[in-house]
Amino acid sequence: MSYGLRVWDAAGNLTLDISDGVGFVVAQISGSLAGNSNTTITLGASTTNSSIIFTDKATNKFPFTGICNNGSVTVYNNDPATLTYVAIIVNFLQT
């Protein structure tokens, strides 16, 4: 007998299978960042092999980019205006 996880939606479509990657939130950070600048934030958890999901609270723009380092994340504001961001750092496990 094999073990695993499969999830179907209400229409009967398979939405999660053991072969899919599974993600979990490592950290959520927020702050304001001046236009065309960057900041590095140290985290308590490892961010190796992590991805960053961004949103701007006020405008719903996505002018931010980021780089995950081991234990920190660098956030870049590519817009000329000062913006308030929320960055969610997610690790994805491949099964």
C-alpha positions as CSV (number, residue, x, y, z in Angstrom):
1,M,0.0,0.0,0.0
2,S,1.4,3.4,-0.9
3,Y,0.9,6.7,1.1
4,G,0.4,10.2,-0.2
5,L,-2.0,13.0,-0.5
6,R,-4.5,13.9,-3.2
7,V,-7.0,16.8,-3.1
8,W,-9.9,17.3,-5.5
9,D,-12.1,20.4,-6.0
10,A,-15.9,20.4,-6.0
11,A,-16.0,19.7,-9.7
12,G,-13.9,16.5,-9.2
13,N,-10.7,18.0,-10.7
14,L,-7.4,16.9,-9.0
15,T,-5.8,20.0,-7.6
16,L,-3.0,18.6,-5.4
17,D,-1.1,15.4,-5.9
18,I,2.0,13.9,-4.2
19,S,4.1,14.9,-7.2
20,D,3.2,18.6,-6.7
21,G,5.5,21.0,-4.8
22,V,4.1,22.2,-1.4
23,G,4.9,25.6,-0.1
24,F,5.0,27.1,3.4
25,V,5.4,30.6,4.7
26,V,8.8,31.3,6.2
27,A,8.1,34.9,7.1
28,Q,5.9,37.9,6.3
29,I,7.6,41.3,6.4
30,S,6.3,44.8,5.7
31,G,7.6,48.3,5.7
32,S,8.0,51.5,3.6
33,L,10.7,51.9,1.1
34,A,11.8,55.1,-0.6
35,G,11.6,55.2,-4.4
36,N,14.4,53.5,-6.4
37,S,16.1,52.1,-3.3
38,N,16.5,48.8,-1.5
39,T,16.8,47.4,2.0
40,T,18.1,44.1,3.4
41,I,16.1,42.5,6.2
42,T,17.6,39.7,8.4
43,L,15.2,36.9,9.2
44,G,15.5,34.2,11.9
45,A,14.7,31.4,9.4
46,S,16.7,30.2,6.4
47,T,15.5,31.6,3.1
48,T,17.6,29.4,0.9
49,N,15.5,28.1,-2.0
50,S,12.7,30.5,-1.1
51,S,10.5,32.7,-3.3
52,I,9.1,36.2,-2.5
53,I,5.5,37.3,-3.1
54,F,5.0,41.1,-3.1
55,T,2.1,43.5,-2.9
56,D,1.9,47.2,-2.4
57,K,-0.7,48.0,0.3
58,A,-2.0,51.3,-1.2
59,T,-1.9,50.9,-4.9
60,N,-1.9,47.2,-5.7
61,K,1.2,47.8,-7.8
62,F,3.9,45.3,-8.0
63,P,7.0,47.5,-8.4
64,F,9.1,45.4,-6.0
65,T,11.7,42.7,-6.7
66,G,13.7,40.7,-4.2
67,I,16.5,38.4,-3.6
68,C,16.5,35.7,-0.9
69,N,19.8,35.0,0.7
70,N,20.6,32.6,3.5
71,G,18.8,34.1,6.4
72,S,17.9,37.5,4.8
73,V,15.9,39.0,2.0
74,T,16.8,42.1,0.0
75,V,13.8,44.2,-1.2
76,Y,14.1,46.6,-4.1
77,N,11.6,49.4,-4.9
78,N,11.7,50.0,-8.7
79,D,9.1,52.8,-8.5
80,P,10.1,56.5,-8.1
81,A,7.6,56.9,-5.2
82,T,7.9,55.8,-1.6
83,L,5.7,52.7,-1.2
84,T,4.5,50.5,1.6
85,Y,5.2,46.8,0.8
86,V,4.2,43.4,2.2
87,A,6.6,40.6,1.3
88,I,5.7,37.0,2.0
89,I,8.7,34.6,1.8
90,V,7.7,31.0,0.8
91,N,9.7,27.8,0.7
92,F,8.6,25.3,-1.8
93,L,9.2,21.6,-1.1
94,Q,9.4,19.3,-4.1
95,T,8.0,15.9,-3.5
